[in-house]
Amino acid sequence: MSEERLILKGRYMDMKQKRIDLALQINTQIKAIKNLLASSSVSPIAEIDLEGVAVLAVEARDLKAKHMEICCDIAKVEKELL
């Protein structure tokens, strides 16, 4: 196996791990959003942390964009490895 192919496989494995890490971060953000919103059913409107929800949603959106980019990069590398 050529050195270039080994480097590509290593990069591929790193990207797959990054994809998993990003998915976990996104899920964590979504759970935090759900927890904040769940309290809204029993809390007065003035006490609902909508700013916190907005911040978490923006972070989750940004992480999703990175996740989608990594997915595209993985697909490209998979084609190269075939």
Secondary structure, DSSP 8 states (H G I E B T S, - for coil): --HHHHHHHHHHHHHHHHHHHHHHHHHHHHHHHHHHHHGGGTS-GGG--HHHHHHHHHHHHHHHHHHHHHHHHHHHHHHHH-
